[in-house]
Amino acid sequence: MSIEPVWIKSSYSTNEDANCVEIAWHKSSYSTNEGAECIEVAETTAAVLVRDSKDKSGPHLTFSPAAWQAFVSFARATA
């Protein structure tokens, strides 16, 4: 994952609202600008979100932190 997060402010938040919601998406360090299969990941305490970096407003997948960790461990072991 990249080190610098990209903060996205919720479309439901207003400039006057002190309780706005933001989420930080991290682009995979294995992704390149030319890459056809790039993903971004955002982590919260309750879930890990995954989306296509080329379709930021499109759908995303949601995993529990435990399920995401199991996937990452599996991917590292088979790489």
N, CA, C and O atoms as a MOPAC input file, in Angstrom:
PM7 MOZYME 1SCF
protein

 N      0.83200 1    -1.17300 1     0.00000 1
 C      0.00000 1     0.00000 1     0.00000 1
 C      0.88000 1     1.24000 1     0.00000 1
 O      2.00200 1     1.23000 1     0.50600 1
 N      0.34700 1     2.30500 1    -0.57800 1
 C      1.10400 1     3.54700 1    -0.54600 1
 C      1.08200 1     4.12600 1     0.86000 1
 O      0.20200 1     3.80500 1     1.65900 1
 N      2.03800 1     4.97000 1     1.15200 1
 C      2.14700 1     5.53300 1     2.49200 1
 C      1.17600 1     6.69000 1     2.69300 1
 O      0.59000 1     6.81900 1     3.76800 1
 N      0.99700 1     7.52800 1     1.68400 1
 C      0.15400 1     8.70700 1     1.81600 1
 C     -1.30200 1     8.38300 1     1.48800 1
 O     -1.60100 1     7.97500 1     0.36600 1
 N     -2.21100 1     8.55800 1     2.44700 1
 C     -3.63100 1     8.31500 1     2.16200 1
 C     -4.23300 1     9.47000 1     1.37800 1
 O     -3.74300 1    10.59800 1     1.44200 1
 N     -5.28700 1     9.18400 1     0.64400 1
 C     -6.05400 1    10.20200 1    -0.05800 1
 C     -7.36900 1    10.34300 1     0.68600 1
 O     -8.17300 1     9.41000 1     0.70400 1
 N     -7.60000 1    11.49500 1     1.29800 1
 C     -8.79000 1    11.70400 1     2.11900 1
 C     -9.94700 1    12.14100 1     1.24400 1
 O     -9.80900 1    13.06400 1     0.44100 1
 N    -11.07800 1    11.48800 1     1.39300 1
 C    -12.29100 1    11.79000 1     0.64300 1
 C    -13.37000 1    12.22100 1     1.62200 1
 O    -13.70500 1    11.47500 1     2.54300 1
 N    -13.92000 1    13.42200 1     1.43300 1
 C    -14.98100 1    13.91100 1     2.30600 1
 C    -16.31600 1    13.36100 1     1.80400 1
 O    -16.57800 1    13.34900 1     0.60200 1
 N    -17.13800 1    12.91600 1     2.71400 1
 C    -18.44000 1    12.37300 1     2.37100 1
 C    -19.29200 1    13.41900 1     1.66200 1
 O    -19.27800 1    14.59200 1     2.03300 1
 N    -20.02800 1    12.99700 1     0.65000 1
 C    -20.93700 1    13.91500 1    -0.04500 1
 C    -22.08600 1    14.34600 1     0.86300 1
 O    -22.79300 1    15.30200 1     0.54200 1
 N    -22.28600 1    13.66600 1     1.98100 1
 C    -23.32800 1    14.03000 1     2.93300 1
 C    -22.85100 1    15.09500 1     3.92400 1
 O    -23.65100 1    15.62400 1     4.69500 1
 N    -21.58300 1    15.40300 1     3.90800 1
 C    -21.02800 1    16.40200 1     4.81300 1
 C    -21.13300 1    17.78300 1     4.17500 1
 O    -21.01000 1    17.92700 1     2.95800 1
 N    -21.35800 1    18.78300 1     4.99700 1
 C    -21.39100 1    20.16200 1     4.51700 1
 C    -20.20100 1    20.91100 1     5.09200 1
 O    -19.55700 1    20.44300 1     6.03000 1
 N    -19.91700 1    22.06200 1     4.53200 1
 C    -18.79700 1    22.86300 1     5.03400 1
 C    -19.08100 1    23.40100 1     6.42900 1
 O    -18.14700 1    23.66000 1     7.18800 1
 N    -20.35200 1    23.57400 1     6.78300 1
 C    -20.71100 1    24.09500 1     8.09800 1
 C    -20.74500 1    23.00200 1     9.16800 1
 O    -20.73200 1    23.31200 1    10.35900 1
 N    -20.78700 1    21.75200 1     8.77000 1
 C    -20.93500 1    20.64200 1     9.70100 1
 C    -19.57500 1    20.23200 1    10.25900 1
 O    -18.68800 1    19.82200 1     9.51100 1
 N    -19.42200 1    20.34300 1    11.55900 1
 C    -18.15600 1    19.95700 1    12.20000 1
 C    -18.00700 1    18.43900 1    12.28700 1
 O    -16.91200 1    17.94200 1    12.54900 1
 N    -19.08800 1    17.70500 1    12.07200 1
 C    -19.06600 1    16.25300 1    12.20100 1
 C    -19.01500 1    15.57100 1    10.83500 1
 O    -19.70100 1    14.57100 1    10.62100 1
 N    -18.21600 1    16.09500 1     9.91400 1
 C    -18.14500 1    15.48600 1     8.59500 1
 C    -17.41600 1    14.14500 1     8.66800 1
 O    -16.66200 1    13.87600 1     9.60300 1
 N    -17.65900 1    13.32600 1     7.67200 1
 C    -17.07400 1    11.98400 1     7.61300 1
 C    -16.07000 1    11.94600 1     6.47300 1
 O    -16.36300 1    12.38100 1     5.35900 1
 N    -14.89300 1    11.42700 1     6.75700 1
 C    -13.87800 1    11.26700 1     5.72500 1
 C    -13.32800 1     9.85300 1     5.80100 1
 O    -13.34700 1     9.21800 1     6.85600 1
 N    -12.84200 1     9.37400 1     4.67400 1
 C    -12.22200 1     8.05100 1     4.62900 1
 C    -10.95200 1     8.16800 1     3.79500 1
 O    -10.92000 1     8.91200 1     2.81500 1
 N     -9.92700 1     7.45400 1     4.16700 1
 C     -8.64200 1     7.51600 1     3.45500 1
 C     -8.47400 1     6.26000 1     2.60000 1
 O     -8.46000 1     5.14200 1     3.11600 1
 N     -8.34600 1     6.45800 1     1.30100 1
 C     -8.11100 1     5.35800 1     0.37100 1
 C     -6.61500 1     5.28600 1     0.08600 1
 O     -5.97100 1     6.30700 1    -0.15700 1
 N     -6.06800 1     4.07600 1     0.11700 1
 C     -4.65300 1     3.83200 1    -0.17600 1
 C     -4.57200 1     3.04400 1    -1.47600 1
 O     -5.22700 1     2.01300 1    -1.62600 1
 N     -3.76800 1     3.53200 1    -2.41300 1
 C     -3.56300 1     2.79900 1    -3.66200 1
 C     -2.45000 1     1.78600 1    -3.45600 1
 O     -1.44400 1     2.08900 1    -2.81400 1
 N     -2.61600 1     0.61400 1    -3.98200 1
 C     -1.60900 1    -0.43000 1    -3.85100 1
 C     -0.27400 1     0.02600 1    -4.41700 1
 O     -0.22500 1     0.64900 1    -5.47700 1
 N      0.80600 1    -0.28100 1    -3.71400 1
 C      2.14000 1     0.07000 1    -4.20700 1
 C      2.50100 1    -0.75400 1    -5.43900 1
 O      3.44600 1    -0.41300 1    -6.15000 1
 N      1.77200 1    -1.82200 1    -5.70000 1
 C      1.99700 1    -2.63400 1    -6.88800 1
 C      1.27200 1    -2.08000 1    -8.10600 1
 O      1.49100 1    -2.54600 1    -9.22400 1
 N      0.41100 1    -1.08900 1    -7.89700 1
 C     -0.32500 1    -0.47400 1    -8.99300 1
 C      0.54000 1     0.59200 1    -9.64600 1
 O      1.29200 1     1.29900 1    -8.97400 1
 N      0.42600 1     0.69500 1   -10.94400 1
 C      1.11000 1     1.74300 1   -11.68500 1
 C      0.06200 1     2.60000 1   -12.36300 1
 O     -1.10400 1     2.21400 1   -12.43800 1
 N      0.46300 1     3.75600 1   -12.85700 1
 C     -0.48500 1     4.61400 1   -13.56700 1
 C     -1.02300 1     3.93700 1   -14.80800 1
 O     -2.15100 1     4.20800 1   -15.22100 1
 N     -0.23300 1     3.05900 1   -15.41200 1
 C     -0.66500 1     2.35900 1   -16.62200 1
 C     -1.36300 1     1.04500 1   -16.30000 1
 O     -1.91800 1     0.40500 1   -17.19400 1
 N     -1.34300 1     0.63700 1   -15.04000 1
 C     -1.85200 1    -0.68200 1   -14.66000 1
 C     -3.32300 1    -0.85700 1   -14.96300 1
 O     -4.12600 1     0.04800 1   -14.73200 1
 N     -3.67000 1    -2.00200 1   -15.47200 1
 C     -5.05900 1    -2.29400 1   -15.81400 1
 C     -5.81600 1    -2.86700 1   -14.61800 1
 O     -7.04600 1    -2.91000 1   -14.63600 1
 N     -5.10700 1    -3.30500 1   -13.58600 1
 C     -5.76100 1    -3.95200 1   -12.45500 1
 C     -5.32900 1    -3.30000 1   -11.14700 1
 O     -4.64600 1    -3.92200 1   -10.33300 1
 N     -5.72500 1    -2.05300 1   -10.94700 1
 C     -5.34600 1    -1.30700 1    -9.75300 1
 C     -6.48900 1    -1.30500 1    -8.74900 1
 O     -7.66000 1    -1.21500 1    -9.11600 1
 N     -6.12800 1    -1.40600 1    -7.48000 1
 C     -7.13800 1    -1.31100 1    -6.43600 1
 C     -6.72200 1    -0.27100 1    -5.41000 1
 O     -5.54700 1     0.07700 1    -5.28800 1
 N     -7.70900 1     0.21200 1    -4.67900 1
 C     -7.48300 1     1.08100 1    -3.54400 1
 C     -8.20700 1     0.47000 1    -2.35400 1
 O     -9.25600 1    -0.15600 1    -2.50700 1
 N     -7.64200 1     0.65700 1    -1.17700 1
 C     -8.19100 1     0.08500 1     0.05100 1
 C     -8.36400 1     1.18800 1     1.08000 1
 O     -7.49800 1     2.05000 1     1.22600 1
 N     -9.48300 1     1.16000 1     1.79400 1
 C     -9.71800 1     2.07100 1     2.91800 1
 C    -10.06200 1     1.21300 1     4.12400 1
 O    -10.89100 1     0.30700 1     4.04200 1
 N     -9.41600 1     1.50700 1     5.24300 1
 C     -9.64400 1     0.72500 1     6.45900 1
 C    -10.32900 1     1.57100 1     7.51900 1
 O     -9.94700 1     2.71600 1     7.76000 1
 N    -11.33900 1     0.99700 1     8.14500 1
 C    -11.97700 1     1.59500 1     9.31000 1
 C    -11.88200 1     0.55500 1    10.42800 1
 O    -11.38500 1    -0.54900 1    10.20400 1
 N    -12.34600 1     0.89100 1    11.60400 1
 C    -12.29700 1    -0.09100 1    12.68700 1
 C    -13.27800 1    -1.23200 1    12.44700 1
 O    -13.08600 1    -2.33100 1    12.96800 1
 N    -14.31900 1    -0.98600 1    11.67000 1
 C    -15.35700 1    -1.99800 1    11.46800 1
 C    -15.25700 1    -2.73900 1    10.14300 1
 O    -15.81200 1    -3.83000 1    10.00900 1
 N    -14.55800 1    -2.16600 1     9.15400 1
 C    -14.55700 1    -2.77300 1     7.82700 1
 C    -13.34100 1    -2.34700 1     7.02100 1
 O    -12.68800 1    -1.34700 1     7.32000 1
 N    -13.05700 1    -3.13800 1     5.98700 1
 C    -12.04600 1    -2.80400 1     4.99500 1
 C    -12.77500 1    -2.71300 1     3.66200 1
 O    -13.45700 1    -3.65200 1     3.25200 1
 N    -12.62500 1    -1.56900 1     2.98600 1
 C    -13.29500 1    -1.32600 1     1.71300 1
 C    -12.27700 1    -1.43900 1     0.59200 1
 O    -11.13500 1    -1.00500 1     0.74400 1
 N    -12.68100 1    -2.01600 1    -0.53000 1
 C    -11.80200 1    -2.19600 1    -1.68400 1
 C    -12.55300 1    -1.69700 1    -2.91300 1
 O    -13.72400 1    -2.02200 1    -3.11100 1
 N    -11.86100 1    -0.89600 1    -3.74500 1
 C    -12.49500 1    -0.38800 1    -4.96900 1
 C    -11.48900 1    -0.35100 1    -6.10800 1
 O    -10.28000 1    -0.44000 1    -5.89800 1
 N    -12.01300 1    -0.21800 1    -7.30700 1
 C    -11.20700 1    -0.07100 1    -8.51700 1
 C    -10.70000 1     1.36600 1    -8.55700 1
 O    -11.49900 1     2.30000 1    -8.50300 1
 N     -9.39600 1     1.55700 1    -8.65000 1
 C     -8.83600 1     2.91000 1    -8.61300 1
 C     -9.22300 1     3.73300 1    -9.83400 1
 O     -9.13800 1     4.96100 1    -9.79900 1
 N     -9.64300 1     3.08400 1   -10.90500 1
 C    -10.03800 1     3.80800 1   -12.10700 1
 C    -11.50900 1     4.20400 1   -12.08300 1
 O    -11.94600 1     4.98600 1   -12.92700 1
 N    -12.27900 1     3.68200 1   -11.13600 1
 C    -13.71900 1     3.96500 1   -11.03600 1
 C    -14.03600 1     4.32600 1    -9.58700 1
 O    -14.72500 1     3.58300 1    -8.88900 1
 N    -13.52900 1     5.46700 1    -9.14400 1
 C    -13.62100 1     5.85400 1    -7.74000 1
 C    -15.05700 1     6.02800 1    -7.24400 1
 O    -15.32200 1     5.84100 1    -6.05700 1
 N    -15.96800 1     6.37500 1    -8.11800 1
 C    -17.36000 1     6.54400 1    -7.69100 1
 C    -18.17500 1     5.26700 1    -7.90300 1
 O    -19.37000 1     5.23600 1    -7.61000 1
 N    -17.54200 1     4.23800 1    -8.40100 1
 C    -18.22600 1     2.97700 1    -8.65100 1
 C    -18.39200 1     2.15200 1    -7.38500 1
 O    -18.14000 1     2.64200 1    -6.28400 1
 N    -18.80900 1     0.91900 1    -7.53600 1
 C    -19.05000 1     0.05900 1    -6.36800 1
 C    -17.75100 1    -0.31600 1    -5.66000 1
 O    -16.66200 1    -0.21200 1    -6.22300 1
 N    -17.89500 1    -0.74800 1    -4.42900 1
 C    -16.74500 1    -1.23200 1    -3.66700 1
 C    -17.15600 1    -2.50700 1    -2.93300 1
 O    -18.33800 1    -2.77800 1    -2.72200 1
 N    -16.15400 1    -3.26700 1    -2.55900 1
 C    -16.35900 1    -4.47300 1    -1.76200 1
 C    -16.09000 1    -4.13800 1    -0.31000 1
 O    -15.24100 1    -3.29700 1    -0.01400 1
 N    -16.80100 1    -4.78500 1     0.59900 1
 C    -16.61600 1    -4.56000 1     2.03000 1
 C    -16.28000 1    -5.88600 1     2.69100 1
 O    -16.97400 1    -6.88500 1     2.50100 1
 N    -15.19700 1    -5.88300 1     3.47600 1
 C    -14.75200 1    -7.07500 1     4.18900 1
 C    -14.62600 1    -6.76400 1     5.67200 1
 O    -14.39000 1    -5.61700 1     6.05200 1
 N    -14.78200 1    -7.76900 1     6.49800 1
 C    -14.46000 1    -7.58300 1     7.90900 1
 C    -12.93900 1    -7.50200 1     8.00800 1
 O    -12.24500 1    -8.04500 1     7.14800 1
 N    -12.40300 1    -6.84100 1     9.03000 1
 C    -10.94000 1    -6.80400 1     9.16900 1
 C    -10.31300 1    -8.20100 1     9.22500 1
 O     -9.22700 1    -8.40800 1     8.68300 1
 N    -10.97500 1    -9.15000 1     9.86700 1
 C    -10.43600 1   -10.51500 1     9.95600 1
 C    -10.41600 1   -11.19100 1     8.58600 1
 O     -9.44800 1   -11.87400 1     8.25100 1
 N    -11.46600 1   -11.00900 1     7.79800 1
 C    -11.50800 1   -11.60800 1     6.46200 1
 C    -10.44800 1   -10.98900 1     5.56500 1
 O     -9.80600 1   -11.69400 1     4.78600 1
 N    -10.25600 1    -9.67700 1     5.66700 1
 C     -9.22900 1    -9.01200 1     4.85300 1
 C     -7.84000 1    -9.50300 1     5.24100 1
 O     -7.01000 1    -9.75800 1     4.36800 1
 N     -7.58000 1    -9.63600 1     6.52400 1
 C     -6.27200 1   -10.11300 1     6.97900 1
 C     -6.02300 1   -11.53500 1     6.49700 1
 O     -4.90300 1   -11.86800 1     6.10900 1
 N     -7.04200 1   -12.36700 1     6.51500 1
 C     -6.89900 1   -13.74100 1     6.00700 1
 C     -6.56800 1   -13.72700 1     4.51800 1
 O     -5.71900 1   -14.49500 1     4.06400 1
 N     -7.23400 1   -12.85400 1     3.75300 1
 C     -6.95100 1   -12.74200 1     2.32400 1
 C     -5.51600 1   -12.27900 1     2.08400 1
 O     -4.80800 1   -12.86100 1     1.26100 1
 N     -5.08200 1   -11.24000 1     2.79300 1
 C     -3.72800 1   -10.71600 1     2.62100 1
 C     -2.69200 1   -11.77600 1     2.97100 1
 O     -1.69600 1   -11.92500 1     2.26300 1
 N     -2.91600 1   -12.51200 1     4.05500 1
 C     -1.99200 1   -13.58000 1     4.44800 1
 C     -1.92100 1   -14.66300 1     3.38900 1
 O     -0.83700 1   -15.15400 1     3.07100 1
 N     -3.06400 1   -15.03800 1     2.84300 1
 C     -3.11400 1   -16.03500 1     1.77500 1
 C     -2.38300 1   -15.53700 1     0.54100 1
 O     -1.59900 1   -16.27400 1    -0.05600 1
 N     -2.63400 1   -14.28500 1     0.15200 1
 C     -1.98600 1   -13.72400 1    -1.04100 1
 C     -0.47100 1   -13.67100 1    -0.88000 1
 O      0.26200 1   -13.96900 1    -1.82300 1
 N     -0.00200 1   -13.29700 1     0.29400 1
 C      1.44900 1   -13.24400 1     0.53000 1
 C      2.06000 1   -14.63900 1     0.47800 1
 O      3.16600 1   -14.81200 1    -0.03500 1
 N      1.35300 1   -15.63200 1     1.00200 1
 C      1.88300 1   -16.99600 1     1.05100 1
 C      1.94400 1   -17.62800 1    -0.33800 1
 O      2.76900 1   -18.51000 1    -0.57700 1
 N      1.08300 1   -17.19200 1    -1.25400 1
 C      1.05700 1   -17.80500 1    -2.58200 1
 C      1.77700 1   -16.96700 1    -3.62000 1
 O      1.85900 1   -17.36600 1    -4.78200 1
 N      2.30300 1   -15.80900 1    -3.22500 1
 C      2.98100 1   -14.92600 1    -4.20600 1
 C      4.36200 1   -15.42400 1    -4.53000 1
 O      5.06800 1   -14.80900 1    -5.32900 1

